[in-house]
Amino acid sequence: MDMILTTMLLVLLQFQGIVLDDSPTRVETDLKVEMEIMGTLRPKSVSEISSSRWTLDCGGMDREHADWRAVRGYVAPLGIARIRQQAGWARCEKEPGMYDFAWLDQCVFDAKRMGVDVWMELSYGNPVYEGGGGRNLNAGFPTSEKALEAWDNWVRAMAEHYKGTVIDWCIWNEPNGHTSGNTVGQATDFAVRTAEILRSVIPDARIAAFALTKADPGWIEPFVRELAERDKAHLFNSIAYHHYSHNPDAGYEDVEKSRAIVARHTPGLRLMQGEGGTQSEWCRNGALSNTFWTELTQAKYNLRRSLGDLGHGDDTEVFHLCDLEYRAVKRHWGLLRYGLLKTTGQADGFRVLKVKMSYYAIQNAVSVFNDALECLSPDNTTSAIHGVENAVIYDWKDRATGTPVAVFWDASAMPSNGNTVQEARVTIKGSPLENPVWVDVLTGNVYKIDASRISRTGNATVYNVPAYDSPAFITSEDILTLDYSWYVREGKYMKQYQH
């Protein structure tokens, strides 16, 4: 009887509904803004918007650091229409020549049913073969002739299995890791041989070469030069890089140097940010560890990293959907709290404990900064911000109406655990906006910019608004989708519901 009850409980837990807060108060902070609140951004799922420049990391399942079944229900409501998944050669081929894709199928085909594409990363070696390398980060490429042949066979089997379902691929995670022992030459040969197999099966595949630990000009230049000399650049569409720095606005200098190098040698390739984020509490290990992060600083970090990547012209990736248990991996201990969801470990079924502030903050960002807007390149930015030292500003516009959207924040340091605002003067080219609003992306709260805060200078309009170390933007209320439920209960805005 006890066994039957236990089994029933596990089944119920596996299929239990998700718990998401979609109310206007889903994110609450102590931010104080002396402006009239108009409403709150309404979250949008993948069925409502196109968000092709965003990726949500769902990797690590190849090494059983997380479980798709425990977190799948939280993917589509976030609004991001592409996930990263690591294929895991060692989990697929535990016996030579015998492939088991069932664990991966449950994610790939489930995601596709949700309307979410998969960016499939082919990573890590396989100890079942001598010279096959390890299944962990920095384990190095397979080296023996037999292992390389087995790698080729697995890649071909993967491509044939997912042809027509997976179009986006990536070759090897962090090959330039400082303990991997890989050279640029080895990585180039390995990437080329793998890409040639993928293209032979899926001619229109979109292939990223690597997911580098950072945008490293010293690694990227010899790679693209070699591709050009060998006439192999056509095999790839992009080079992915990871971006970790305590201040999320640091490091773009190397991104731009790398972009110039790529444009000079292989102009058909582009850069994309393939992994970036931070933890929500102090953790012993992992990127940016041993720092007293909080849910608030994590949310600010993820917003600044994502909108900064997009502002520089690259696709962006949010690391990670859920917390990861690296218990069995050398150099890592315990749960790493990078997730938008706080989860338990393997012993407790990777159960979701709570939805973090960062989940709702990213949901707010994606609901606005999606394919309905066009991001202008930094060279074409005409807006400016004054009064806040080391602030950044990026120009977007609504594709349908041309309405400007200027997003900005204080980029002077890593995110703080407070919400101190400064008064900023934001100059936007053109006439004053109709129904101008200031929007705090973190909470989703939308505030009216009244006439006393607006002035003209030449052919531009100046808005006096708050700014702090989390993104906010100025635009017209007319292009936003808001939740007015607070105000309906209070008798405000009833005219919107009388028709």
Secondary structure, DSSP 8 states (H G I E B T S, - for coil): -HHHHHHHHHHHHHT-------STTSS-------S-EEEEE----TTT---TTEEEE---GGGTSS-HHHHGGGTGGG---EEEEE--HHHH-SBTTB---HHHHHHHHHHHHHT-EEEEEE----TTSTT---SSTT-----SHHHHHHHHHHHHHHHHHHTTT--EEEEEE-TT-TTT---HHHHHHHHHHHHHHHHHH-TT-EEEEEEESS--HHHHHHHHHHHHHTT-GGG-SEEEEE---SSTTS-HHHHHHHHHHHHHH-TT-EEEEEE----SS--SSSTT-SS---HHHHHHHHHHHHHHHHHTT--EEES-SB-EE-TTSTT--SEE---SEEE--GGGTT-EEEE-HHHHHHHHHHHHSSTTEEE--GGG---EEESSTTEEEEEEEETTT--EEEEEEE-SSS--SS---EEEEEEEESS--SSEEEEETTT-EEEE--GGGEEEETTEEEEEEEE-SS-EEEEEGGG--EE-HHHHHTTTTGGGG--
